[in-house]
Amino acid sequence: MSNLPFRPAPFFENKDRAFWRLQFVGWGAAAFQRGMSALANGQDLSFLVLVLIEAITGFSISLVLSVIYGKLINRRPIITWSVTAVVLVTAVFVAAFINGWAVSLQRGGTTGFLQLVLGLSYIHMTLLGAWSALYYAINYYLQVEEQADRLERLEAQATSAQLAMLRYQLNPHFLFNTLNSISTLVLLKQTEPANAMLTRLSGFLRHTLVTQPGGKVSVAQEVETLKLYLDIERMRFEERLRTVFKVEPAAADASIPSLLLQPLVENAIKYAVSPQEEGARISLTAQVIGNRLRVTVADTGPGAQATATTARVSDALSASHNTVSTGVGLANIRDRLAQAYGEEHRFEIETPPEGGFTVIIEIPYEPFQDSAAEIGSAVKPATAPSVATVPGQRAMGTSA
């Protein structure tokens, strides 16, 4: 039988419960210390009654202080501290008066009552002063923690919204191109290829719906999704589109933002495969280097020698240097990497003189935690027949 995970709740998760716990423990410890000190100094056991009265008095007055301080803590500092000083002095006097009266009754007289009150005021000033300091310190700490948590939640929501926006930029563009190809097949009365493309498109879109916009998948799952996408594109280009995948076993289990690599492959098809009669080869390499995951997507296109690819390089460099770019794919990837990893990522473009285009991505290695087994079934390529070529707060304490 597996053990249930033990996750202790924070002490201040329930402010009222924490307040009462601190009240009883604090004043109980003060009474115990004062009683033991009195007995050690030879006091009679009857003195413990006075110690008990003193603790009950301090406990009761501190409850009143908690209500007053709760009203003052969020006021302007000048008001908070000036009123606190007046209230604290008044509370010390009241406590000293009550305990001085109890002492005078025990001693059977009122001789030197004022001196007795003044003498006891030092004790109560220490106790109530320390209590007040702890009250403000704890509540200011809780306010800072709550503000930090709120800011963290807002940042997480903003990041999630940004990632969702970047993810949603990809699907309409890809969907438009694929539906155009299907429409062409239908017009040419090529029913089987059109049906095959629709089947593969449904599998690809099923994956995008299962995966959260800001979610992550394993590299193996991402590669399977790419193969499904390439099966759709291969219906247009046939043998002109050639692919090579080299994924190390360790890299296959690494975590990566979902649909991060699809724009790179789409970019290679647009600039390398489509403009060349002989097509091009697209290769993807994934490997783990130290504690980093490196993914390289390269093609054998015309490289920087062609005008179209020169524009491609310009867009890529714009994406890399956070400038305005007319291209969506590469800029989208850069923004997604920045959102997910901050400065802990690498995004580089290489354009060798002999031709070709290479994009290198490095991110921290994170083993993928499979929390959605259904993703695997969503990315399995569907079988299809052969195809033909297609043209073109409240403060801790008691409330009032």
Secondary structure, DSSP 8 states (H G I E B T S, - for coil): ----------TTSSHHHHHHHHHHHHHHHHHHHHHHHHHHTT--TTHHHHHHHHHHHHHHHHHHHHHHHHHHTTS-HHHHHHHHHHHHHHHHHHHHHHHHHHHHHHHT--TTHHHHHHHHHHHHHHHHHHHHHHHHHHHHHHHHHHHHHHHHHHHHHHHHHHHHHHHHHHHHHHHHHHHHHHHHHHHTT-HHHHHHHHHHHHHHHHHHHHS-TT-EEEHHHHHHHHHHHHHHHHHHHGGGEEEEEEE-HHHHTBEEETTSSHHHHHHHIIIIITT-TT-EEEEEEEEEETTEEEEEEEE-S-GGGSHHHHHHHHHHHHHHTT---S-SHHHHHHHHHHHHHTTS-EEEEE--TTS-EEEEEEEE--B-----THHHHHTS---------------SS---
